[in-house]
Every structure is written in structure tokens, then in C-alpha cells.
Amino acid sequence: MGNPYASSIDWDTFSDSTATAPIYGPGLSPIIALMNPTGQTSSGNYGYYAPGVGGTNNATNIIPSGVGFFVQATPGGTNTLTFTEAAKTNTQPAAISLFMAKKPPVGNTKQSIRLLMSADSVNTDETLINFSFNTKPQYDLKEDARYRNGTGKVSLASMSRDQVPLGINQMPWSKNRTIPLKVSATASGNYNLALKSIQGIPQLYTVALKDAYTRDSVDLRKAATYSFAIN
């Protein structure tokens, strides 16, 4: 889809159930995906945004004028998308990034982990894992952002219980949970995997990164960056 107005629009006004909503999409997932253009951070990778949860790779609820984005339809659903003038907002993207807009709304404390894979300052990719009691560990297009392969040099996704790679992965909270990661790159070299942020998870819980190949394990609260090689 594309923003149909000569103005930014606010994706947080989307609804799949209220016909009078500024953006109405019966049968559609509320999660969108936007491509980061060449030359900016996360070049060639998609940014994902889920209302009320947040986004990755600079994607937010503000979609600038002229920007295209992906939505996902429900198989066999009504699958229409209607925009009205009420979707417009005077919020403008910040700096040179098309997707660097206002921060997501601040609500109740979320429990989330955001990981960043990088080859350098430009070639990066993020994955967001959000914990919520009302979500499912299996892939759900109304909750999760299915990972799309772009043209980026690095790729990072987390896996649902049914082995679907996700850019935003929402799952119920559990004291003991293993979340597989899908990590890849287009060339051999040295890479970093970093804990970019952690929110709402008590200090008494260890957040460990385990390297299945080297059998190495690190506590990300103590060493937030893990270096590894891809050959």
C-alpha cells in the first residue's frame, strides 16, 4: 500500500473492527512493514511496526507522505483498506530518516527484549521480542510481524514455536523459555549481536545468549554484546 495523502498519516488510528476508524482494514493484520532505503541505518532491511507494541529499524506509527508499506491479509477474509482525512497528522519525520518519527505512546510497562545484529554502523538488523499474557507462542498474523527477506547484508529474526521467522515476536511470559534466533549474512566476516534494550524484566531473571555452534553462553545483562564469525 501507499500513503494516499500529501501529509503524514498515523497508523495508530488503524482498526480492523471499527468501520468509522480513520484507517479501516477488516481482515488485515495491524502490523506493517517498511523498507529502509539504501544508505541509511538498517539499509535494505524491513522495519516493522505493531500498534501499542513498537517497531524495529526506525519504523513507527507515522507514515510520511509518499511512503509505501506492506500490510498482510487474512486468507479468505474481507481484506479491504480504507483511508479517511482523519488519518492525517502534522507530525513530521525527524532528521533524514523517512521512518524516524515520534516515539510510540507510553502505556503500561512492557516486558520486551530488543536485539541488534550488526556488521558496521549501517548494516544492521533488529528483532523485537515482546511478552504478553494475551498472546500465543505460535505465529499469529494479528500479533506478530513475519520476517521478510530484504536486500540487507545482515538478517536477524526470532522464531515462533511453530518455526516461523519473525521481526516482531509476541509471546506469553514464562520464567524459563528458550527462543531460537535466525541469524545470517551475505558474506563471511565478523559480526556482533547486542542486547539493544531490555524492558520490564526483573533483575532476578538471567537473559542468556547461547551459541549452538561454539557452545558458548553469555549473560547479556553483564556483557551486552557478543562477537562471532560467519564463514
C-alpha positions as CSV (number, residue, x, y, z in Angstrom):
1,M,0.0,0.0,0.0
2,G,1.0,3.7,-0.2
3,N,0.1,6.7,1.9
4,P,-2.6,8.4,-0.3
5,Y,-2.2,11.9,1.2
6,A,0.3,14.8,0.8
7,S,0.6,14.5,4.6
8,S,1.9,12.1,7.2
9,I,-0.7,9.6,8.5
10,D,-0.9,7.9,11.9
11,W,-1.1,4.1,11.7
12,D,-2.2,4.0,15.4
13,T,-5.6,5.1,14.1
14,F,-6.0,1.8,12.3
15,S,-8.8,-0.6,13.3
16,D,-9.9,-3.9,11.8
17,S,-13.3,-3.8,13.6
18,T,-14.5,-0.2,13.7
19,A,-15.8,1.0,10.3
20,T,-15.6,4.7,11.4
21,A,-11.9,4.5,12.2
22,P,-9.6,6.9,10.3
23,I,-7.9,3.8,8.8
24,Y,-10.2,0.8,8.5
25,G,-9.0,-2.6,7.4
26,P,-11.3,-5.5,8.0
27,G,-9.4,-8.8,7.6
28,L,-6.0,-7.2,7.8
29,S,-3.2,-7.6,10.3
30,P,-2.5,-4.3,12.2
31,I,1.3,-4.8,11.7
32,I,3.0,-3.0,8.8
33,A,6.5,-3.4,7.2
34,L,8.5,-0.6,5.6
35,M,11.7,-0.9,3.6
36,N,14.8,1.1,4.7
37,P,16.3,2.7,1.6
38,T,20.0,2.4,0.7
39,G,22.4,4.4,2.7
40,Q,20.6,4.7,5.9
41,T,20.7,2.7,9.1
42,S,19.5,-0.9,8.5
43,S,19.8,-0.3,4.8
44,G,17.9,-2.9,2.7
45,N,16.1,-4.4,5.7
46,Y,12.5,-4.0,6.6
47,G,11.3,-2.1,9.7
48,Y,8.2,-3.5,11.4
49,Y,5.6,-1.6,13.5
50,A,2.9,-3.1,15.7
51,P,0.4,-0.6,17.3
52,G,0.8,-0.5,21.1
53,V,4.0,-2.6,20.9
54,G,6.6,-0.6,19.0
55,G,8.8,-1.0,16.0
56,T,12.2,-2.1,14.7
57,N,14.7,-0.4,12.4
58,N,13.2,3.1,12.9
59,A,9.7,2.1,11.9
60,T,7.0,4.0,13.9
61,N,3.3,4.8,13.7
62,I,4.0,7.8,11.5
63,I,4.0,7.0,7.8
64,P,5.3,10.0,5.8
65,S,3.8,11.3,2.5
66,G,4.8,9.2,-0.5
67,V,6.0,6.2,1.5
68,G,4.8,2.7,0.6
69,F,4.4,-0.1,3.1
70,F,3.2,-3.7,3.4
71,V,0.1,-5.0,5.1
72,Q,-0.9,-8.6,5.4
73,A,-4.4,-10.0,4.6
74,T,-6.2,-12.8,6.3
75,P,-6.8,-15.8,4.0
76,G,-10.4,-15.8,3.0
77,G,-11.1,-12.5,4.7
78,T,-12.8,-9.3,3.5
79,N,-9.4,-7.7,3.1
80,T,-10.1,-4.0,2.3
81,L,-8.3,-0.9,3.4
82,T,-9.9,2.5,3.6
83,F,-8.2,5.8,4.5
84,T,-10.0,9.0,5.6
85,E,-8.9,12.5,6.2
86,A,-8.9,11.9,9.9
87,A,-5.8,9.7,9.5
88,K,-3.7,12.7,8.7
89,T,-1.2,14.1,11.3
90,N,1.0,17.2,11.3
91,T,3.8,15.1,12.9
92,Q,6.8,15.1,10.5
93,P,9.6,12.5,10.4
94,A,12.8,13.6,12.2
95,A,16.2,14.1,10.5
96,I,17.0,12.4,7.2
97,S,15.3,9.1,8.1
98,L,11.9,8.6,6.5
99,F,10.8,6.4,9.4
100,M,12.3,8.3,12.3
101,A,9.2,9.9,13.8
102,K,7.6,10.5,17.3
103,K,8.1,7.8,19.9
104,P,5.4,5.2,20.4
105,P,2.8,6.0,23.0
106,V,3.8,5.4,26.6
107,G,1.5,3.0,28.3
108,N,1.8,0.2,30.9
109,T,5.2,-1.2,31.5
110,K,6.0,-3.7,28.8
111,Q,8.2,-6.7,29.0
112,S,10.4,-6.9,26.0
113,I,13.9,-7.7,24.6
114,R,15.3,-5.9,21.6
115,L,18.3,-7.5,19.9
116,L,20.6,-5.9,17.2
117,M,22.8,-7.7,14.8
118,S,25.5,-5.5,13.1
119,A,28.4,-5.7,10.6
120,D,29.0,-2.0,11.0
121,S,27.0,1.2,11.8
122,V,25.0,1.0,8.6
123,N,24.5,-2.8,8.0
124,T,22.3,-3.7,10.9
125,D,19.0,-5.5,11.7
126,E,16.8,-5.7,14.8
127,T,14.4,-8.2,16.2
128,L,11.8,-7.4,19.0
129,I,10.5,-10.0,21.4
130,N,7.5,-8.8,23.4
131,F,6.0,-10.7,26.3
132,S,2.3,-10.5,26.9
133,F,-0.1,-12.9,28.7
134,N,-2.7,-12.4,26.0
135,T,-0.6,-13.6,23.1
136,K,0.3,-17.0,21.7
137,P,3.8,-18.7,21.2
138,Q,2.7,-19.8,17.7
139,Y,2.7,-17.3,14.8
140,D,-0.4,-15.1,14.6
141,L,-0.6,-12.5,11.8
142,K,-2.7,-10.3,14.1
143,E,0.1,-10.3,16.7
144,D,3.4,-11.0,15.0
145,A,5.4,-9.5,12.2
146,R,6.5,-12.2,9.8
147,Y,10.1,-11.6,8.7
148,R,10.6,-10.6,5.1
149,N,13.9,-11.1,3.4
150,G,15.2,-7.8,2.0
151,T,18.5,-6.9,0.4
152,G,20.3,-6.1,3.6
153,K,23.8,-7.6,4.3
154,V,22.7,-9.0,7.7
155,S,19.5,-10.6,8.8
156,L,18.1,-11.3,12.3
157,A,14.8,-12.9,13.3
158,S,13.4,-14.8,16.2
159,M,11.4,-17.9,15.7
160,S,7.9,-18.7,16.8
161,R,7.1,-22.1,18.4
162,D,5.9,-23.3,15.1
163,Q,9.2,-22.2,13.4
164,V,8.1,-19.1,11.6
165,P,10.8,-16.3,11.5
166,L,9.5,-13.1,12.9
167,G,10.6,-9.4,13.0
168,I,8.3,-8.8,16.0
169,N,7.6,-11.8,18.1
170,Q,4.8,-11.6,20.7
171,M,4.5,-14.5,23.2
172,P,3.2,-15.2,26.7
173,W,5.6,-14.6,29.6
174,S,7.4,-17.6,31.0
175,K,10.2,-17.8,33.7
176,N,12.1,-20.4,31.6
177,R,11.9,-20.0,27.9
178,T,14.3,-20.7,25.0
179,I,13.7,-18.5,21.9
180,P,15.7,-19.6,18.8
181,L,17.2,-16.9,16.7
182,K,17.7,-17.0,12.9
183,V,21.0,-15.2,12.1
184,S,22.5,-14.8,8.6
185,A,24.7,-12.6,6.5
186,T,25.5,-12.3,2.8
187,A,29.3,-12.6,3.3
188,S,31.8,-14.2,5.6
189,G,33.2,-12.0,8.4
190,N,32.9,-10.8,12.0
191,Y,29.6,-9.7,13.4
192,N,28.1,-8.6,16.6
193,L,24.8,-9.5,18.3
194,A,23.8,-6.9,21.0
195,L,21.1,-6.5,23.6
196,K,19.9,-3.1,22.4
197,S,17.3,-2.8,25.1
198,I,15.5,-4.8,27.8
199,Q,12.3,-3.5,29.5
200,G,10.2,-4.7,32.3
201,I,12.0,-8.0,33.0
202,P,13.1,-8.2,36.7
203,Q,16.8,-8.4,37.5
204,L,16.4,-11.8,39.2
205,Y,16.0,-13.3,35.7
206,T,19.1,-14.1,33.6
207,V,18.9,-13.3,30.0
208,A,21.4,-15.7,28.3
209,L,22.6,-15.9,24.7
210,K,23.7,-19.4,23.7
211,D,25.8,-20.0,20.7
212,A,24.8,-23.5,19.5
213,Y,27.9,-23.8,17.2
214,T,30.6,-22.9,19.7
215,R,28.6,-24.0,22.8
216,D,29.4,-20.6,24.3
217,S,27.0,-18.8,26.6
218,V,26.9,-15.2,27.8
219,D,24.8,-13.3,30.3
220,L,23.5,-10.3,28.2
221,R,22.9,-8.3,31.4
222,K,26.7,-8.4,32.1
223,A,28.1,-8.5,28.5
224,A,25.5,-6.8,26.3
225,T,27.5,-7.5,23.0
226,Y,28.5,-10.9,21.7
227,S,31.0,-11.1,18.8
228,F,31.1,-14.1,16.4
229,A,32.2,-15.1,13.0
230,I,30.2,-16.3,10.0
231,N,32.2,-18.4,7.5
